[in-house]
Amino acid sequence: MKKILLILTCIFFISRTFSQQVPLDVLIQNRYNEITLDADTSLFTGFRSINWLEVKPYLNDLKTDILDSAFGLSTNAGNYAFKNLANSNWIQASNSKSTFTIDPYIVAAAGAQNRSSQRAVLQMLGGIRIQGVVNDKFSYSLGFVSGYNKFPSYVNANIDSTRGYIPGFAKASLSGDNGYTATQVTGNVTYIPSKHFLIGAGYGKNFIGDGYRSLILSDNPTNNPYLRLQARLWKFTYNVIYNKYSNPRYQIDGHSQRKYSVLHALGINFSEKIQVGLYDNIIWYAKDTVDLFNNRAPTSDSIMGERGFDVQYLNPLIFMRPLEFEIGSPDNAFIGGTFKYKFYNHGFFYFQFGLDDLHLNNTFDNHKNVFGNKYGLQFGFYNKHLFHLENLSWRLEWNTVRPYTYGHGFNKIGLNYTHNNQTLADPFNANFDEVISIFQYHNKRWYAMLENLYTIRGEDPGRAFTNGEDLWGDQDAVELVGTKTLQGEKHKYFYNQFTAGYLINPRNGLTIQGDAVYRSHKAPGISNRNIFFMIGIQTRLFNYYHDL
């Protein structure tokens, strides 16, 4: 708490204002898709972790819908507190050049499920968000939320599998009544000296791609520290992100084992209809074992070498794999790409791939897929004003990920594509096929969403060896030749959610919302059904990924 108060005090004396990141919440991102279809086509949409100040110049004065104000702050001149609870930030001080606001984080929802052992489902969270902007160049935000949750049983099982981390939220502490308490802090500072450059830093999440899921980098895990640099010129948008991640499974000097990454993201607007993105990412240990092959993962007994942030990776140029080979690096490299085609004014197709490894020669020699072919593919379609009904949109998306993708070979397992035991990509990890359909509708402040998800994943419940779905699995016993997607026992997940709500305040995302969910999980010897509903009040500023 002392650290939080110190941060708040420093921020207040640095400036009088802050501005929010565009929230990664699914409803706000849907509205972002709608308005960017009509926006200046030089805006690259394949990088979603953006600040409002970046988007503002490209929207062509499209801020006519009340939902659009979810992207920005109130700019009414003057000072007030709780003057207008339904249309503006709750506490605000502003003038012609600067705005400072304070809003609540609220999640107060309750419901019931069909599981006889624990009927109640409950979320009781509270906190604040401070944000502002100065001269349309400098912005900042700081959020704090904490509270108590009682989840459906399958979410509890997921928390157990990640050793205590709530999906997409934070580290949880288990209470005596099978509930969880957790606290999340989010922050960002962004400076845009000109239309060509941006410098940002924060503690939060980043997202790559135009899909609902991302196979390159998503908001599925907990928050992490990052530094972001951006250069924008003509049809090119280039981002470099330096991240710090952790492996709580491994303890070094009494703390979670740390790892760093650098991600390069090049976006190209080839035309008014075509966008292409290219990405690479390198992950390395902050402390490394001297014996690379006899020590599978760092432990307190391992002989360690202090490495810290490797300055060789300060190189801001994309595609660093040649540098990897030059320095003889044992680190984990990952590359990917995105493609978006706006085929008419109300819709677009999108494609994404993530490549962890590829061994084509071995594949051709054996006439079968080999262990080292590790990649994921995504194909999707988005359409607004479906059936000529204004504000009705539909997304259809297919994702497939080969077994062992996002893992890291036979040694240094902790260099896998994870943070705090959660994958940095799709929540189903690897070795799966997934189809997602999402209908969304809004009319003034009313909104509704219907999500249907069907996933098949190959699993190995016995854990005698891994079939490639477990990113922490021991890969010594895998079959090197003949691996295929969905190998192992086929587990089928069917998730359906209907959401309806009313937007109380578009400036801070405060809503009244009801949810009804049906989920089934079927496999040999398994037939589980989860049915639950919830209703309550909440601020929609980030995603709760319970569709897993």
N, C-alpha and C positions, 0 to 999 in steps of 0.2 A: 504493500500500500504506500510506503514511503517513496518508492521508485515512481509510482504512478503520480503522486502529488508533485514530485520534483519535475517530471516531464510536463505536467500541466502548467506549472509555474514558469518553466523555461519557455514554453510555447507562448504564453501570454505576453512575456516581455520581449520576445522576438518580433511579434506582430500583433495586430489587432484582429486578424481574420484568418479563416480556413475555407477550402472548398473540397467537396467530396469527390472521391473516385466514383465513376459510374458504377453503381452496384451490380454485382454478378447475379443477382436474383433473377430467376427464370422469367417472371412477369415483366420486369424492367428491361431485360435483354430482348424479350419479344417486341416491346415497344421500340427498342433501339433498332431492331431489324426493320420494323415498319417505316420509321422515319428516314433511315439511311438508304432505303430503296429510292427515296425521292431527294436525297441529299446530293451535294457536290460529289461527283464520282471520283475525285482525287482522294477521298477519305478511304484508307485501307481498313477493312473490318475484320481481317483475320487475326488481329491482336486485340484482345478484349479488355485487357487490364489498363484502362485509360482514364484520364482525368477529364472532367467536364470542360476545362479550358481548351483541351485538344479538339473536342468535338464541336464546340460552339461556332467556330468560323465556317464550318462546312454544312450547316443545317439549312441555309437559305431561308431564314426566318420562318421555319416550320413550327414554331412554338405556338400553335393554336389549340392543341388538344390539352386538356387539363392534366393528363398523365405525363405530358412532356416535362412538366415542372419537377418531376421526380429526379431529373438530371441536374437541376441547378438550385441555387439558393434564392430566397426572397431578396429583392433589391429595393424594397420600399424605403424611402428616405425616412430617417428618424429613428428613435430608440423606443423600445417597448418590451414589456414582459407579459406573456400570456394574453396578448391583445386579441389575437385571432387564432383559436385552437384548430380550426378546420382548414385554413387556407395558407398559412405561413409557418415558418419556423417558430417554435414556441417562445424562445428568448432570442432577441435580435438587437444588434446595434449596427447601423449602417449609414453610409453617406454616399456621395456620388462615385467614390473610388474604392471603397472598402465595405466588406460585410463580415460580421461576426455573429455566429448563431450557436445555440445550444438546443438539442432535441433529445427526447427520451429513446432508450431502447426498452421495448416492452414486449414480452411474450407471456400471456396469461391465458392458457388454453387447457381444457380438460375434456375427457371422454372416457370411452370404455372399449374393451376388446373381448374377444371370445375365449381367451385362455382362462381356464378355471383357476389356475394358480395365482394369477394377478389380473384382476378385472380392470383396474383403473389405469388410464394413461394420463399423464399430466406434464405440463411444461410451465414453470413459473420462473421467469427471468426478468431482470431489470438492470438498467444502466443508463449511461448518457453518451451522446455524441457531440463533440465540439468541432466546428469547422468554419472556414471562412476563405476569403479571397482578397487580394490587394492588387489593384491596378491591372487586373486580368493577366497578371504575370506570375504571382506567387500565391500558392494555395497550401492549405494544411488541413488535416483532420485527425481526430483522436477519438476512439470509441472504447468504452468499457462496458462489458455485460457479464453478469454472474447470476447463478440461480440453481434451481432444482428441477430434475426431470425424472419421469417414470415412463419408459419407452415400451413399445410393443416387444414381445419376447424375442423376435428375430433380430431386432436392433441390439438388444442386450447380448445376444450371441455374437454379433459382429464386434461389439465393444470388447467382449472377452477375447476374441481372436486377435485384436490389435493391442491387447494388454492394457486396456483402460482408456482408449481414445474414442470419443464420440465421433461418428462419421461427419467430417467436414467442420467440426467445431473445436473441441479442446480436450485436454486431459481431464478425466472424470475420477471422482472419488465415490466409491460405493458406500451407500448408507445401509443401516440395518433393515430397512423395509424394501430393499432391492431397487431403490432409487439412486440417482447420481447427481452430485453437485459438480459444477464446472464453472470456470471463469475464462473469458476470452478478451484479449486486448488487441485492438486494431489501430494502426496509425499510418499516416502518409504525409510527406512534405514534397511539393512539386514546384519547380521554378522553370518558367518558360521565357528565356530572355528574348527570343525572337521566334518567328514562325518556323524556323529551320532547326531549332535545338530545344531539348528538354532534359532536365536533370531531376530525378525523383528518388526518394528513398522511403522505406516504410517497413511495417511489420504487418503482413497480410498475405494476399494470394494473387496469382496471375493466371491468365487463361488464354490459350491459343486455339484459334479455329472459329468457324462459323456454325458449329454443331452444338447440340445439347451436351454431348460428351466431348472430351478431347483426348486424343491418343498421344498427344505431344506434351501438354502441360495443362492441368485442370485445377479447379478449386476444390477437389475432393479431399485433400488432407487438411491438417490444421495450418494456422498462420505460420509464416517464417520471415526472418529478416531478409531484405533485399535492397539492392541499389540498381537503379534503372537509368540508362542513358539513351537518348533518342536523337537521330538526325533525320531530317526530312528535306528532300530536294526533288523537285519536278515530280516524277511518277514513283519515286522510291521513298519508302519509310523503313528506317533501320533502327532496331532496338537491341541493346545489349543489357542483359540482366545478370547480376551477380547475386547468388542465393547462398544462404547458410541453412543446412538441414541437420537433422540429428537422428541417431539410432539409439533409442532408449534400451534396447535389448543388450547393448554392450556398454559397459561402464569403464571409463578411463579417468583415473584420478578422482573417483567419486562422482563423476558427472557423465551424462549421456555422451556416447561417442559422436563426435562432430564430423560433418563432411561439407564440402563446398561445391558449388557448381557455377558455371558460366554458360549462359544461353544467348545465342545470336539469332535474331529474327529479322529477315529481310523481306519486306512486302513490296510488291510491284503491281502498279495499276497499268496493265498493258493497254486497256481501252476503257470505254464507259461500261463495258459488260464483263470484262475479264480481269480477275485479280489472282496473283500467284504469290505464295509465301514459301520461303526456304528457311530451315531452322537447323541448328545443331546445338548440342548440349554435352558438356563434359562434367563428370562428378568425380571428386577425389577426397581421400581422407585428410582430415586436419592433422592427425597423428597416424603414422604408418608403421606396420611391422617390419622389422629388419629382414626376417625370413618370410618371403612372400608366399611360399607354398606350404610350409609346415604350420603356419598359423592361419586358420580359416577365417577367423574374425578377431578383431582386437579384444583383448581381455586385460584385466588388471595384472595378469602374470606374463603377458607378452612383452618382448623386448620392443620398445616403441621408439620411433624417431619423430621429433617435432618437425612438422612440415608447414602447418598453418595455411594461409592463403598463398597458393603457388603463384608467384609474380609472372611466371611464364604464360599464365592464362589471362593476364591483363591484355593480351593481344586482342584488339576489338574486331578483328576480321573474321568473317564467317568461314565455316568448314575448316576446323582445326585438326581434323584427323591426320593430315600430313605432319603437323607439329607433334601430335601424339607419337607417331612412329619415330620421328627424329629424336625425341628425348627418351625413347624406350619406355614409354609410360605404361603402367599397369592400370590406369584409370578407366572409368566407364564412359564410353562415347555413345551418343545417340543422335540420329539425324531424322528429319521429317520434312514434310511439305504439305501445303494446302492449295486448293484450287477452288475458285468461285466463279460461276458463270450466271450472269443476270439475263435469263432468257426472255423475260418480258417485264413490264413495269411493276408487276405485282409478285414476282417470284424469282428464285434463283436455285440452282443446283450447287452442291458443294462436295468436295472430296478432300480426304486427308490420309496421309500415311505416316507411320512412325517406323523407323528401321533401327533395330538394335544390333543386328548382325546378319550376314548373308554369305552362304557358302555354295555358290552355284556349281563350281567344278565338282565338288563332292556329290552334289545332288545329281548331276548328269552322269557321273561315273557309276553311281549306285542305282540310278533310275528310281530313286525314292527321295522324299524329303529327309533332310538330316537335322540333327539337334540344333545346329548352328544357324538355321534359317529362322530368325526371330524378328517378326514384324507385325504390324497392325494396320488395318484398312478401314476407312469410313466412307460411306456414300450417303448423301442426304438431299432432301428437297424441302424447300420452305416456300409457302405461298400465303400472301395476305389477301384479304377481301375474298375469301373462298366462296364459291357459288354466287359471286357478286354481292355477298353480304358484307357490308362495311365493318371492319374491325374484327372479322372472324379469320383467324389464321390456322394453318396446319403445317406441322413438321413431321416428316417421315424420315427415319434414320436407321441405317444398318451399320453395325460395328463388328469386326472380327479381329481377334488377336491370337497369334500362334502361341503354342506352349513355350514356356521359358522366357518369353519376351519380358523385358524390364527386370529380369534377374541378372546375376553376374557370374556366370560360369561356375567353375569348380573351386574357386578360392575367392577370398574377399567378398563373401556373400553380402556384407553390409553395404557395398557399393551399388546395391540394387536401386531401382528408380522409386525410392520411397522417402517419406519424411514422417517421423513419429509413427512408424509401423503402418502407415497408410500409403497406398500407391499415389504417385503424382499424376496418374492418368485415369483410366476408367476404374470405378470401384470394384468391378469383377476381376481385376488383376490381369489374368491371361488365360489362354486355352478356352476361349468362349466365342459364341456367335450371339448377337444381340440385335433385336429390332425394337425401335421406339417410335410410337405415334403420339403426338401431342396436339390437341386442339385447344386454342385459346380465343377468348372473346372478351371484349370490353365495350361498355356503353356508358360514357361519362364516367361516373365513379364505380359503377358495377363491373365485376369481372367474373369469369369462370374459366376453368381449365379441366380438360379430361386427358389423362395420361394412361397409355397402355404400353406395357413393356413385356417382352418375352425373351428370355435368355436361356441358352443351353451352354453348360460348362462341363468340361471333363474334370473330374475330381478323384482324389484318392483318400477316402476317409481313414483308411488304416495307417497312412503315413509310413508304410514300409519303404516306399520310395515315392518320389514326386512325379506327377504327370504333367507338371509345368504350370499349374494354376497358383501354386504357393511361391511367392517371390522370395520367401525365406527357406525354401526347401533345399535339402541336400541333393545335389545333382550328380553324385558319384554313381548312382545305380541306374541312371537313365539309359535308354536305348539310343545309341548315337545315330542309327540309321532307321528310317521308317517311322519317325515321329509324325503325327498328324493332329490337326486341330480337333478338339473334343475327345482326344484319347483318354482312357480311363472310364470310370462310371459316369454316365450322363446324368447330370442334375438339371432339372428344368424349373425355371423360376418364371412365374406369371404374376405381374404387378399391375394393379389397376387403381387409379386414384381420381376421384372427382372433387374439385375444389370450387367453392363459390364464396364471393366476398364483396365487401363494400369498402372503398377507399375513403377513410375519414379525412386524412390529410396527405395530399400528394407531395408535400415538401419533405416529409420525414418518413413516408411509407406506412403510416399508421392505418391499420385495417381491422375490420371485423371479418372473420373468416371461418368457414366450416369445411371439414375434410372428411371424406368417406373412403376407406381403403380396403381392397381385397387383395391378398397375396397368397400364392400357393407355391410350395416347394415339393417337387416329386423326384424320386430317385429309387433305385432298387432298395426295398425295405423302408422307404421314407414316403410319407404322404402327410404333409403339414399344411394347415390353412390358418392364415391370420386375417381376421376381420376386425377393423376398429374404426371408430369415428372420433373426431375432435371438433370443438368449437371454442372460439375465444377471440381475443384481441392481440394483435402483434404488429411490430414494425418489420416490414419486408425489405431488408437491406442485404441479406445474404441467403444462400441456399442451404436448406437442410436436406442432405441426400439420404433419404430413407428408402429410395427405390432400388434396393439391392437384395 
